[in-house]
Amino acid sequence: MTGIWRLIDDLYQAPAAGVTAESLAVESIEVIWSLVPASFSLPTVLTPVPDDARGLSDKTLELLWAVANGLAGFRLLIVCRAGENRSGLAAALVLMARGLSVEQAIAQVQERGPATTHEHALWNPGFLDDLRRCPWDAWWPYRRWELDPARLTR
């Protein structure tokens, strides 16, 4: 195990502290999306957000949605402190940008993502509510990246 969890063949999730140069090379990561301040040897998009059980503001979610759509075509690693909630939210957004429904994206992250402190990744009730309530298509109606459901693995 490289300390990086594979959600699908080109989307990964991890705690920031568990990422090593070796693990980045093994997985051939192109870009890192970090939701906490961190430094890496690869191009990194930094969008720090709090891990708040009340969820996030619509403006913050709209920004994350735009970033997810912009990064959806890359071999991508998403990190946060524990590698569970903030990175799980971002990973779900990338999966949605690639064409999955909200519930499919949540299920994929919860089944395949890191579970270091809880039973599964993406357990923050505020983030789950955010994913289910926001008008994602109204914020970014363009679907450049369509995900073939056959790429999802168990």
N, C-alpha and C positions, 0 to 999 in steps of 0.2 A: 504494500500500500504506500502510495506516495504522499499521503496527507491531503490529497485532492480527490473529491468524489465526482464521478462522471454521471451527469444527469441524462445526457444523450451523447452521441459520438463527438460532438464538438462544443459542448457546453459543460462547464465544470463549476463546482462550488467548494469553498474551503474556508477554514479560519485563517486569517492573515498570518498568524504566527507559525502556522504549519506549512507555509509555502517556502520551498527551497529552490535554488537554481536548478538542482537535479530534477525535481518534480516538474518544473516548468519545461525543461528540455524533454523529459520522458513523454509528456503529454503534448508537446509541440504547440504550446499556448502562443497565440499571436498578440492578444491584448488582455490586460487585467482591468476589471472594473472594481474599484475599492470603495466601500461605503464607510470606511474609517480611515483616518490618516495613516499612511503606510508608504514605504519606499520599496520599489521593485526594480529589477534590471530590464524590464520590458515596458513598452508604452502602457501607461496607466491613466485611466479616467477616474478622477477622484470626485465623489459626490457624498460627503459625510452627512449622515442623517442619524437621528436618535433612535434607539430601540425602545420605542414608547408603546406601551400596551393600549394607549388611547388611539393609536394610529398616527397618521401624518396629515398635514394640511393638503388641501387640493392642489395648491401651487407646487408643493414639493412633489406630490405624486405625478402631476403633469410633467414636471421636469424629468423625473425618473422614467416616465413613459417615453419621452422624447429620446433620452439617452438609450433606453432599451431598444428602440427602433433603429437608432443609429449604429448600435453595436451588434445587432442581430445576425449580421452576415459574417462575423469573425469567429475564429476558434478562440473562445472566450472563457476566462476564469473570473468568477465573481467571488469577492471576499468581504468579510466583516470580522469583528472581534472573535465571536464564537463560531462563525460559519453557518449559522442556523437561520436567523430571522431576517436581518437586513439583506443578507446575500440571498436568502430564500425568496424574499419579496422581489428583488431584482431579477433573479433567475425566472421566477414565474412571469414577470413582465416580458422578458426576452422570449420565453416560450409562447406567450400570447402574441407578441409581435411576429412570431414565425407561424401563427395560424391556429394555435390551440385555443380552446375555450378557457375561461377562467377556471372552471372546475377541473379540466384536464391538466392545466398547468399546475394548480395546487397539488393535485394527486401525484404528478410526476416528481415534484420537488419533495413532497413528504415521503414518497416511497424510495427515492434514490439519493436524496441529499444527506449531509452530515447530521448525525444525531448524537452530539457530544454531551449535552446537558439534559435533554428530554427524549421522549420516545421516538420523535421524528423531527425533522427540520420544519421550519415555517409553522411554528405553533403560536406565535404572537396573535392574540385575538383581535387587536386593533388592525394589524396588517391583513389578516384574513377578511375582516370587514371591509377594509379599504379596497381590496382586490374585487370583492363582490359588489360594491356599491358604485364605483366610479364609472363615468361614461367614456371608457377608453376609446371607442371608435369615434366619438365626437372630438376628442382631443387630438387624435392622430389617425385619420381615416384611411391612410395609405398602407397597403400590405405589400411590401416589397419582398418579404421573405416568407415563403410558404413551407411549412414543415410537413413532410410526409409522415403520417402516423406510423408507418412501418419502421421508421428510424427509432421509435421508442422501444426500449428494451426493459425487460423485467429482471 
